[in-house]
Amino acid sequence: MFFLLPVSVDYRTDRWPLVTFTLIGTCTAVYLIGLTITLGDSVGSKAVPDTLIRSLGLIPARGDVVNWFTHLFVHGGLLHLLGNMVFLFLFGSVVEDTMGRGKFLLFYFFGGLVASGAHFTISGTADQIPLVGASGAISACLGAFLVLYGTTQIEFKYFVWLFVFVRAGGFHVASWVMISFWILKDLGSLAFSMQRDGGGGGVAFGTHLGGMLAGFVVVAIGNRFMKRSAKKDLLFEVPRVPLRNVYICQRDEQIGPFSKVQVRRMLDSGALDLESLYWMEGMVDWLPVSDL
């Protein structure tokens, strides 16, 4: 048994991610409604009843325009929901902080629409299988994150359980490396699925790829256009280095600033004592670095 989960990114938001939390809350509420309906009948392998999926899911052949939006809030099971919400929280909150709430909401739905269109371009508009899930819009956030913060670090936690062997820990990977890996994985899965299904499949891998491409292009072209227009401010602010705002006091000596990832690495290597103190802008007092 092996679990791997991203738990943090090397970025500190300056504003409360209201839109991101609202999206997470809406997705969770829809899932709980579906679960309540299921409990009224019999709990099977599918947490969300088929009636809810077919009512709110996207089937282009049915021609319901509103479902192009509602399907982004429906998930087929608990793991489907939890996986999407973790990625939405980590990457959506950062993109929202960078773009601003209004722009981010428009960007999120635009990314979801493009991602869904990519899926049905591959599977065909006559496909009667409902498309559900926020992964397309979340993939757009990943594409935007790759442009904006590709040089930052993503922290992962892992858990391995193989008979008597148990191991848990964490590690950091550059954002551009990890997101590129996810893109290649989806490309390979899409190619395999299309070959297996005779060209009409693709599950939702086309959705992921379409969303990532949409997010990448919107941010990259948006900023390039603003630069060519000789405007002072970019469409989205693009820091090219990780946020370094952590100051350390060790043995009465103040050093820094460092990023959070750098501080963690210094702790892991023994370069910092656990008794050292840290301070960031907005804090009143210095606190133990072990709390960071």
C-alpha positions in Angstrom: 0.0 0.0 0.0 1.4 3.4 -1.0 0.0 6.9 -0.5 1.5 10.1 -1.9 -0.2 13.5 -1.3 0.9 17.1 -1.9 0.5 19.0 1.4 1.9 22.5 0.7 3.5 24.9 -1.8 6.2 27.4 -1.2 3.9 30.4 -1.2 2.1 32.4 1.4 -1.2 34.0 0.4 -1.8 37.6 1.3 -5.6 37.4 1.1 -8.2 34.9 2.4 -9.0 32.5 -0.5 -12.8 33.2 -0.3 -13.6 32.0 -3.8 -11.6 28.8 -3.4 -13.2 28.0 -0.1 -16.6 28.7 -1.6 -16.0 26.3 -4.4 -14.7 23.6 -2.0 -17.8 24.1 0.2 -20.2 23.9 -2.7 -18.6 20.7 -4.0 -18.7 19.2 -0.6 -22.3 20.2 0.0 -23.4 18.6 -3.3 -21.6 15.4 -2.4 -23.2 15.3 1.1 -26.7 15.9 -0.5 -26.0 12.9 -2.8 -24.8 10.8 0.1 -27.9 11.7 2.1 -30.1 10.5 -0.8 -28.0 7.3 -1.0 -28.4 6.6 2.7 -32.2 6.9 2.2 -31.9 3.9 -0.1 -28.9 1.5 0.2 -25.3 2.4 0.4 -23.4 0.9 -2.4 -20.0 1.4 -4.1 -21.1 4.7 -5.6 -21.4 7.5 -3.0 -23.4 9.8 -5.3 -26.6 8.3 -6.8 -26.8 7.9 -10.6 -29.8 10.2 -10.7 -27.8 13.1 -9.3 -24.9 12.5 -11.7 -27.2 12.3 -14.7 -29.1 15.4 -13.6 -26.1 17.6 -13.0 -23.5 15.9 -15.1 -22.5 17.0 -18.5 -23.9 15.1 -21.5 -23.4 17.2 -24.7 -26.0 15.2 -26.7 -28.6 16.3 -24.2 -28.0 20.0 -25.0 -28.3 21.4 -21.4 -26.2 24.5 -21.3 -26.5 24.9 -17.5 -24.8 21.4 -17.0 -21.6 22.8 -18.5 -21.3 24.6 -15.1 -23.1 22.2 -12.7 -21.0 19.2 -13.6 -18.0 21.0 -12.0 -19.6 20.5 -8.6 -20.5 16.9 -8.8 -18.1 14.0 -7.8 -18.6 10.3 -8.2 -17.2 9.2 -4.8 -15.4 10.3 -1.6 -11.9 9.7 -3.0 -12.8 11.6 -6.2 -14.0 14.6 -4.1 -11.1 14.6 -1.6 -8.4 14.3 -4.3 -9.8 17.2 -6.2 -10.4 19.4 -3.2 -6.8 19.0 -2.0 -5.5 20.2 -5.3 -8.0 23.0 -5.5 -7.0 24.2 -2.0 -3.3 24.1 -2.7 -3.2 25.5 -6.2 -6.5 27.4 -6.5 -5.9 29.5 -3.4 -2.5 30.6 -4.8 -3.9 31.5 -8.2 -6.8 33.3 -6.6 -4.3 35.3 -4.5 -2.4 36.3 -7.6 -5.3 37.1 -9.9 -7.8 38.5 -7.5 -11.1 36.9 -6.6 -13.2 38.2 -9.6 -10.6 37.3 -12.2 -10.0 33.9 -10.6 -13.7 33.0 -10.6 -14.0 33.8 -14.3 -10.7 31.9 -15.0 -11.9 28.9 -13.0 -15.1 28.5 -15.0 -13.4 29.3 -18.3 -10.8 26.6 -17.6 -13.6 24.1 -16.7 -15.5 24.9 -20.0 -12.3 24.5 -22.1 -11.4 21.3 -20.3 -14.8 19.8 -20.8 -14.8 20.8 -24.5 -11.4 19.0 -24.9 -12.8 15.9 -23.4 -15.8 15.7 -25.7 -13.6 16.6 -28.7 -11.9 13.3 -28.0 -14.8 11.2 -26.9 -17.4 12.6 -29.2 -20.4 14.7 -28.5 -22.7 11.6 -28.9 -21.2 10.2 -25.7 -23.9 9.4 -23.2 -21.7 9.0 -20.2 -22.0 12.0 -17.9 -18.9 14.0 -17.2 -18.6 15.1 -13.6 -15.9 16.6 -11.4 -13.9 19.8 -11.0 -10.6 18.3 -12.2 -10.8 20.2 -15.5 -11.0 23.6 -13.8 -8.5 22.6 -11.2 -6.1 21.5 -14.0 -6.4 25.0 -15.4 -5.2 26.3 -12.0 -2.2 23.9 -12.3 -1.4 25.3 -15.7 -1.5 28.8 -14.4 0.6 27.8 -11.4 3.2 26.4 -13.7 3.6 29.8 -15.4 3.4 31.9 -12.2 5.3 29.8 -9.7 7.1 27.1 -11.7 10.3 27.6 -9.7 8.7 27.1 -6.3 8.7 23.8 -4.4 5.8 21.4 -3.7 6.0 19.4 -0.5 4.7 15.8 -0.5 4.0 13.4 2.3 4.1 9.6 1.6 3.1 6.5 3.5 4.3 3.0 2.5 2.9 -0.2 4.1 4.1 -3.5 2.7 3.5 -6.4 5.1 5.8 -5.7 8.0 7.6 -2.8 6.2 6.1 0.6 7.2 7.6 3.9 6.2 6.4 7.5 6.2 8.1 10.8 5.4 8.1 13.7 3.1 10.1 15.4 0.4 10.1 18.5 -1.9 10.0 18.7 -5.7 10.2 21.7 -8.0 6.8 22.7 -9.2 7.7 22.5 -12.9 9.1 19.0 -12.5 6.0 17.7 -10.7 3.4 19.4 -13.0 5.4 18.3 -16.1 5.3 14.7 -14.7 1.5 14.9 -14.3 1.1 16.2 -17.8 3.2 13.3 -19.2 1.3 10.8 -17.1 -2.1 12.1 -18.5 -0.7 12.1 -22.0 0.3 8.5 -21.7 -2.9 7.5 -20.0 -4.9 9.3 -22.7 -3.0 7.5 -25.5 -3.4 4.1 -23.8 -7.1 4.7 -23.2 -7.8 5.8 -26.8 -6.0 2.8 -28.2 -7.9 0.4 -25.9 -11.2 2.0 -26.7 -10.6 2.4 -30.4 -10.3 6.1 -30.3 -13.5 7.0 -28.5 -12.3 6.8 -24.9 -9.9 8.8 -23.0 -11.9 8.8 -19.7 -11.2 12.3 -18.3 -7.5 12.6 -19.2 -8.4 14.9 -22.1 -10.2 17.1 -19.5 -7.0 17.4 -17.4 -4.8 18.2 -20.4 -7.3 20.7 -21.9 -7.6 22.4 -18.5 -3.8 22.7 -18.0 -3.3 24.0 -21.5 -6.1 26.6 -21.0 -4.6 27.8 -17.8 -1.1 28.0 -19.1 -2.1 29.9 -22.3 -4.4 32.4 -20.5 -1.7 33.4 -18.0 1.3 33.3 -20.4 -0.4 35.2 -23.2 -2.2 37.6 -20.8 1.1 38.7 -19.3 2.8 38.9 -22.6 0.0 41.1 -24.1 0.3 43.5 -21.1 4.0 43.7 -21.5 3.7 44.6 -25.2 1.1 47.2 -24.4 3.8 48.9 -22.3 1.5 49.0 -19.3 3.1 49.3 -16.0 1.4 46.4 -14.3 1.1 42.9 -15.5 -2.2 41.1 -15.8 -1.0 38.8 -13.1 2.0 39.5 -10.9 4.7 36.9 -11.6 7.4 36.5 -8.9 10.2 34.4 -10.4 11.7 33.3 -7.0 10.1 31.6 -4.0 8.8 34.0 -1.4 11.6 34.6 1.2 10.2 36.3 4.3 11.3 34.1 7.2 13.9 35.5 9.5 15.8 33.3 11.9 17.4 34.1 15.3 19.9 31.4 16.3 22.4 31.9 19.1 21.6 35.6 19.3 22.4 36.0 15.6 19.7 37.1 13.1 19.9 35.6 9.6 17.6 35.6 6.6 15.3 36.1 4.9 14.6 32.5 3.8 11.7 30.7 2.3 9.8 28.1 4.3 11.2 25.3 2.2 14.8 26.6 2.9 14.1 26.7 6.6 12.7 23.1 6.6 15.8 21.9 4.7 18.1 23.7 7.2 16.2 21.9 10.1 16.5 18.5 8.3 20.2 19.0 7.8 20.9 20.1 11.3 22.0 23.6 10.3 19.3 25.0 12.5 18.6 24.1 16.1 15.0 23.4 17.2 15.5 26.1 19.9 16.0 28.8 17.2 13.3 31.4 16.8 11.6 32.7 13.6 9.8 35.8 12.6 7.7 36.9 9.6 6.1 40.2 8.7 2.8 40.6 10.6 4.0 38.6 13.7 4.2 40.3 17.1 6.8 38.0 18.7 9.4 35.6 17.7 8.3 31.9 17.9 10.2 28.6 18.0 11.1 27.5 14.5 9.7 24.0 15.3 6.3 25.6 15.1 6.8 26.8 11.5 
